[in-house]
Amino acid sequence: MLQFNSDTATNYSFTQVYGNGSTAASLRQTSVNGIWVGYGAYSQAGSTNPGTIIVNIQNYANATTYKATLSRANSRIGVEATAGLWRNTAAISTIVIKHQTATTYIAGSTFTLYGIAAA
């Protein structure tokens, strides 16, 4: 789950589609406290199904529009695409990454933040 600027209020919404090769499903959440990313691809993954989640945050520095996200996740048990929205016009200065179903991440997990300098 993603949260921006320490905002834990219900200012987020997202739509997901996910599948595992034999089953496909979708999920829509409004007025929730974060944007779920990777949930469908990892909901039962555990330590035996590592994978990748890539999140693009649109207009993160813009202080006049809501912030949109697009993400893609994959693991051995499935793939997922998510479109998210943070209903706040503040520029994003902090990002919190939380696991939806566990209190910790698996040892060896890595997180990388890429940006565009002087854009």
N, C-alpha and C positions, 0 to 999 in steps of 0.2 A: 504494500500500500504506500502511496506517495502522499505526503503532506507538505505544504509550502508555508514558509514564514511563521512557523509555530501555530498555524491555524488548525485547530482540532474541532472546529464547529462544523455544522452540516452544510458547508458551502461547496461541496464537490458533487459531480455526477459522472457517470461513465456508461459506456455500452461495450460489451465484449461479444466476440464470436470465437468459439473454440471447437476443436475436434480431435479425434484420436485415430482416424482412418476408417472407423466403422460407425461412429456416432458423432453427430454435430449438435451443438446447442448454442444458445445465446443468453445473455444476461444484461439487464438494464437496471441501474440503481440511480436514484435521484436523492438529493438532500442527505448525503452520507458524509462521514468525517474523513474521507480520503479516497483516492483513485486506486482501485485494485489493478495491479499489473501482474501477469503471470499466474493468476489464480487457477484458471482452467487448465493450463499446461502443467501445473505443479500441485494441484490439490491433493494428490495422493503420491507424489513423487518420492519423498523421503530422500535418504542419502544415496540410494541406488540409481537415481534418475537425474543426474546433473543436467543443466541446460543453460540457456542464455536468455536474458531479457534485455531488449534495447528500447529505450524511451527517448522520444524527441519531444522537447518542450518548446512550443512555438511562442515567439515574442516575449521571452522571459524577462527582458529588461524594459519592456514597454509599460508605462504607467497610466495608460488610458484605456486598455482593453482587458477583458477576461483572458485567462491563460488556458490554452488548449494543449493537450498531449496526444501523441500517437505512439503506441507501443506494439511490439511483437515479441512473443515468447515462444520458446520451444524446449521440449525435453523428450525423453524417450517415450513418454506416455501421451504426448499431444502437442498441438500448436494453438496459439491464441493471438488475436489482434484486439486491441482496446483503443477506443477514442474516449478521452477524458476531458473534463472541464473544471477549472477552479474559478468560481464566481467571485473574483476579486480583481481589482484593477492595479493593485500594488505590484511593483517590480519584484521578481522573485530573488530573495537574498539568501534563503536557506531551504534545503530540501531534507526531509526526514524520510527514510526508507524503512518501513516496518513489514514484518512478515504477517500475513493475514491469519494464519492458523497456529503459529508457534511463537515462543518468546525469544528464541535465538535462531541465528542462521547456522548452517552446517559449517564446521571447521574447514577452512580453505576457500570459503566464499570470497570473491573479490568484487569490488565496485570501482568503476572508473568514470570520471566526469570529464567530458570533452566540451570545449567551447571555442568560440571564434574571438580571437584577440582583436581589439580595436575595430569591431564591426560597426 
